[in-house]
Amino acid sequence: SLPFCLPIIDGRHNDLKSITAKTMRALLAGDYDDNIASYQVIDCRYPYEFVGGHIRGALNLYTQDQIIDQLVKTKTELPSITAGDQKRHILVFHCEFSSERGPKL
């Protein structure tokens, strides 16, 4: 019901929204802090890939059960949002090429 808070691009999956590496870098640098209240990067790669290098602060969740446990079963309450507050809480699903595992989860 609200416009997207990050610039999006067409990806391989029409039902999902994608961002560029440049947008991800800007998000990490705080360039979108006026629109984003919080974000969490979900690294969908296998643990050995994650250990080899990952985005600082990312969660390594690579199975549907882990996603459900982390994001649904242990859901935390977000701070209340006032009527005029348009800041968002977003999730970014990331994998090696962001074309299969991330979109699947």
N, C-alpha and C positions, 0 to 999 in steps of 0.2 A: 504494500500500500504506500510505501515511501520510495523515493528515488534511491538508486544505488549510491553508497557513500564512497566507493572507490571506482576509478575508471575500469571498465570491463572490456573484454575482447571476445570475439567469437572463438570458441574452443571446439574440440572434437566431439563434445557432448552437448547437444542443443538444449537439454533441460538443466544444465549447470552453467554457472557463470565463472569465467576465468579472468585472471589478472596477469599482467606481464611481470617479468623478473624486475623490471625497472619500478613498477608499482610496488612490488614486494619490498624492494630495497628502500623505497620512500616510506612505506609503512613502518619498517623497522627503525628508520631514522627519525620517526616522529613527525613526518611531514603531514600526516592526516589526523593529528591529535585534536584538531578543532572539530572533526567529524566522528572520530572513533573514541569511545570511552574505554574500551579494552579489546584486545584480540588475543587469540591463542592459535599458534601454528601446530597442526597435527601432522607429524611426519609419519607417513604410511609405509615407509620402507622397512625392510627386515632389520632386526637388531644389528647384524654385522655391518650393514650399510650405515646405519645411524651412528654407530661407534666410530666409523671411519671419518665422520664429519657431518655436522648438522647445524641448522640454524639455532643460534643461542636461544634458550628458553622453550624450544619446541618439545612437545610430548611425543614419544615414540609409541604410537598405537597402530598396529598393523593387522588386527583381526576385527571382525564385526563384534565379537564378544567384548573385546577391550573397549571399543567405541561405546557400546551400550553401557558397560560398567562405569566408564569414566564420565560420559556425557549425559546419561539418562538416570541410571541408578543412584549415582552420587551427585546429582544435580545440586549446585549451590545457588542460593538466592542472589540475584544481582541487586545492586543498590536501586532503590526506587527511582523512577524517572518521572520528572515533573512534566506537565503538559507541554511546556515550551522547549523541553530538552530534546534535541534531535540526534544526540550522540548515540552511536551503536556499539553493540557488543558482537564481535564477529569471530568466526572460525575460518581458518585457511587450511585446507587439506593439501598436503604436499607429498609428492613422491619423485622418483628419479626423473621422469619425463612429464610428470603431472598429466598423464594421459590414460592410465589404467587403474593402478591401485588407489590413488587419491580419489578419483571420481567414483570408483566402485564403493568405497567406504562412505 
